[in-house]
Amino acid sequence: MNKSASQLGSRKAGKESSRGTPARDAPIGNGPRLARVRISVSRPRLSHGTLETRKKHRGARRVRLIPDARKARPTLGTAMSYTLKAGQPILTKRIPCWPFADPKGRHVVSYDEYVRSGGYEGLRKALSMKPDSVTEEVKKSVLRGRGGAGFPTGLKWTFLPKLTTDESGVEADPGARYLAINADESEPGTFKDRLLMDFDPHLVLEGIAICCYACRIRTAFIFIRGEYHHQAHVLETAIKEAYENGIFGGKGLLGGTATGRGGPFAVECHVHRGAGAYICGEETALLEALEGKRGWPRIKPPFPAIKGLFGRPTIINNVETVAHLPSIVEHGSEWFTRQGVASTFPNGMASYGTKLMGVSGHVNRPGCYECDLGIPLRTLVEEHCQGMRGGKKFKGAIAGGISMGILGPDQYEAEMDFDIGRKHNVLGLGTACPTVFDQDTDMVAVARNIARFFKHESCGQCTPCREGSGWLYQLLGRIEEGHGRTKDLDLTLEIATSMGSMPGTTICGLADGNNWAVRTIINKYRAEFEARVRPTFVPIRMTVGAMAKG
Amino acid sequence: MSSPTPTITINGVRRPFSPGQTILQVANAAGVEVPQYCYHDGLSVVASCRICLCEVWSPNPRTGALEPFMGGKLVPSCQQTASDGMVVHTDSPKAVANQKAVMEYLLINHPLDCPVCDQSGECFLQDYSYQYGRGVSRFQEEKVKQPKKDLGNHVLLYSDRCIMCTRCVRFTREVTGTGELMVMGRGNKEEIDVFPGIPINNELSGNVIDLCPVGALLDKDFLFQQRVWYLKETPSIDPITASGDNIWIHHNEGKIHRVKPRENPRVNKWWITDEVRYGWKFVHSADRLGAPARKQYGYPAQSDFPRAYEIAVAGLRRAVEDGGRVALLASPMIACEEAYLLAQVVREIDREAVLAVGPVPVKGSDRVYPPGASEDDPRAFKVHAEKAPNARGVRRVLEALAGPGQVLDFEAFLRAMGKGTGSSGVRAALVTGNYPSAWTTPELLGCLGGKFIVAIDTLAGPHVDAADISLPAATFAEKSGTFENARGMIQSFERALTAFEGARPEGQIAFDLLHLIACGGEYERAGATRPEVYDAADIRSRMAAEHETLGVFASAVGHPAPRPQARPDMRLVEI
């Protein structure tokens, strides 16, 4: 049995791929400084593979140990044909990432280093503007939410209740409003926000400050995934630094700088750690969890912008989304719209800007890359990730987080932008963190493993998802073991199709994720499933002789 | 073009609604059946069971043309407020497919133990499975098995039957405010549970059993007692406290098996306290009086009604002839009509009879749920400290006869009895009880000595033994009548059971005595005349006619709402 799909749900996949290179090059043991190095670039790197693939490539695992091998590293980016439209990385400006820099040089960017390298300039510029013009700028940039749904951020901000101004132009007090930063990055195969929180926390904090100012929010919460212990610690340290340097706190943003709104504007920022549930990444479940309750999604309407955290208007943005804000404000929306691509659909919403894409799976160099939206998957895999592992054939890729469905073998050219859903029969771009499968992958096992994840993470509120996800998992498990019949396959498809918030049968989109993942895998690899199941025999009564009619 | 009263169309029929109502509320009010598990009028909306989803079309505000609402998604009717012109289908192919799917999902992990389940017969899962489910199960996998749990003094949880509607959890959070119940776990492994060491023992805990749409939460008291389809239900009024809670008595073959709340938004909403729920036990107590008794050589000896009546009437008359007074101690546990008739009995013998209301037990102080809510809050539920159903009604009736301020309370009655040795003192008394437990106090016993006492009671006690004549009375379940609750609402209740052995309702005893008095006190002279039969409705109209102040008994009595007729499963076929 090929277990290649088992890495899907495991957190290790993500961890190794983002930290991969430095960890691998670290000295082994306490002896002489020996390091394992790759001998040639073309040789497959076995960051993580299944038992079987490991066995197959045992030869490739043999590495030569040479003293201080770092000198033997090939130079960076020599063979790159793809460059960023902005000319240089934006989100990963301070975080060395392939192919622009060696991730070995990654370190936590302190406040001083952040400011030295042009940090908090976006915030300074934002404070000199009126809050509404900041919102307008973000709206014009068509920055779309990086958490998965791709909802335009500026538009989301305008859903907050309008503030009235008196004759002298002074705004009414908005009362308590909250910003909740969704750092509950629990989607298997997704590890983009972690990169930002790991190494450049102040970029996130600056984005938070800008968003709070634009929306007149005085309290921001970063809801961070329970398993992100280290990242929570880094963020907390960064927030402490920010308070010490007057970014946040009672005096006002940037040490009480006078704002375009008149007078200083103070923002408090807190980190709240989740308790380890995928569902808390759903925005209303996140609010429930922030309130200290069980993470059960709320029924909408009312939408959070009207009635959110503690019953007050609340904006919920992804970590990567707010990390884009400083550069948008600093360089303007026009600069931002020069990156990425416009929509290929008439009147479609464009996919501007860059995106962090964390690639995992059967590629030679898994990791987190910053690319313009619209980069073809083939370019991402073949150039950034240096090709498929072991030179094998591409079989498919989960577009961005497992809930988005799968790209089939004929969709290797798919462009990674927000139009991908309409073009390639997947749910959407999601987090744009593809998990790539090679030709040896057992897609039945992939489907079963995905179903296991959703069964485990279903919050249990709505009947179809609670019971359906468990049933799907059991069915797929049976099919994988070879005990399924053709009718089980049809039943699996039927169950997958009937649940989710898109047909309206559940409150949140978790069941949709389950549904799309399982359904697209079965549809795109139907032959593989059919090879596993035994045919269902339908008894046919035959009448012969004189009784037969016609 | 919108009509003056907004309407929505449900399954082709236009239904008017008041703004703010949800689609499901409109349908429920109109009697259109929409399947529902998690929705309850008294609780918040969670829209989690997903069976009430319907297909909705709404008019485009600009063109007026009908368009699929929410982009053609199915809409939870419990959550969606109705708006004018909406067209709702609960029987469209899409809605029916969802109903079938949800029923299938609910049943895949539900054990097939209906034959031993107490809920069987009144189970939503059974009903909807019959109406909306599919005939066969396609589930071949292993079911999730979950434990049975003891949640509190009255409540048992069979976790594997639970469908996670969370009505019980919401009840403990929103109505009692005690929050003992919670959801534990995730996905199809999740369970309802209590927090460790904190059982659900609040005063209203029994309501979670009623709220449970399936057989997950069960009543320890009713466990394996009776199949529900054998139970007959009779509307009644709380006989234990002053709240006047509306209840159903569920009984079979002369035995009460349980008491359930009867919905009344003006009194008890949908709930009753555990005190009321389990307060019927005295009806079947081993201490019930079953036959009249008279005192012989200082000891009570079993007698029969004619003999006991004759002695009673003779004794009461002698007291008046000796220049004494006759007193009536009307217990706050008897119905208004009975108090009226008993008062007529004593006033027939003695025009200036002393009328008094029996002791009104009070336990603790009034409580409001959820704690801290104001009493006027429409969601608040009040538990009354006064543990008698009809103290106000009895007083109202007696005052109408004796005049305002002339009716004594129990303390004054004891004082009146105590100085009754003089020529004008009380020489004889008619004492009624009907309390759910022994109520004789030493003071009462002390003042009864040396007087002619007729005790009418349900349970044996020292004062019954001490009485010259004791007559067995019927409990609330064995008669009809009216109670006036603490808020002055007069509500009628119906007879559920035939009276225990030889017991008779106090009202009937009063009629018998009145008949005997009219015949001169001896049955020999009665000839062919018979006493009237006690019928509460007749007496109410007579009371209203005879006394202007008792007009409320004709005009302001709350009667049980007629039970909606259940739709028969089968169609009549001509044979």
Boltz contact constraints between the chains, C-beta under 6 A:
constraints:
  - contact:
      token1: [A, 299]
      token2: [B, 47]
      max_distance: 6.0
  - contact:
      token1: [A, 299]
      token2: [B, 79]
      max_distance: 6.0
  - contact:
      token1: [A, 455]
      token2: [B, 187]
      max_distance: 6.0
  - contact:
      token1: [A, 458]
      token2: [B, 187]
      max_distance: 6.0
  - contact:
      token1: [A, 460]
      token2: [B, 186]
      max_distance: 6.0
  - contact:
      token1: [A, 460]
      token2: [B, 187]
      max_distance: 6.0
  - contact:
      token1: [A, 460]
      token2: [B, 190]
      max_distance: 6.0
  - contact:
      token1: [A, 461]
      token2: [B, 48]
      max_distance: 6.0
  - contact:
      token1: [A, 462]
      token2: [B, 48]
      max_distance: 6.0
  - contact:
      token1: [A, 462]
      token2: [B, 50]
      max_distance: 6.0
  - contact:
      token1: [A, 463]
      token2: [B, 49]
      max_distance: 6.0
  - contact:
      token1: [A, 463]
      token2: [B, 50]
      max_distance: 6.0
  - contact:
      token1: [A, 463]
      token2: [B, 102]
      max_distance: 6.0
  - contact:
      token1: [A, 463]
      token2: [B, 105]
      max_distance: 6.0
  - contact:
      token1: [A, 463]
      token2: [B, 106]
      max_distance: 6.0
  - contact:
      token1: [A, 464]
      token2: [B, 50]
      max_distance: 6.0
  - contact:
      token1: [A, 464]
      token2: [B, 105]
      max_distance: 6.0
  - contact:
      token1: [A, 466]
      token2: [B, 187]
      max_distance: 6.0
  - contact:
      token1: [A, 466]
      token2: [B, 188]
      max_distance: 6.0
  - contact:
      token1: [A, 467]
      token2: [B, 105]
      max_distance: 6.0
  - contact:
      token1: [A, 467]
      token2: [B, 108]
      max_distance: 6.0
  - contact:
      token1: [A, 467]
      token2: [B, 188]
      max_distance: 6.0
  - contact:
      token1: [A, 468]
      token2: [B, 105]
      max_distance: 6.0
  - contact:
      token1: [A, 470]
      token2: [B, 188]
      max_distance: 6.0
  - contact:
      token1: [A, 471]
      token2: [B, 108]
      max_distance: 6.0
  - contact:
      token1: [A, 474]
      token2: [B, 141]
      max_distance: 6.0
  - contact:
      token1: [A, 491]
      token2: [B, 138]
      max_distance: 6.0
  - contact:
      token1: [A, 498]
      token2: [B, 101]
      max_distance: 6.0
  - contact:
      token1: [A, 504]
      token2: [B, 73]
      max_distance: 6.0
  - contact:
      token1: [A, 504]
      token2: [B, 74]
      max_distance: 6.0
  - contact:
      token1: [A, 505]
      token2: [B, 50]
      max_distance: 6.0
  - contact:
      token1: [A, 505]
      token2: [B, 98]
      max_distance: 6.0
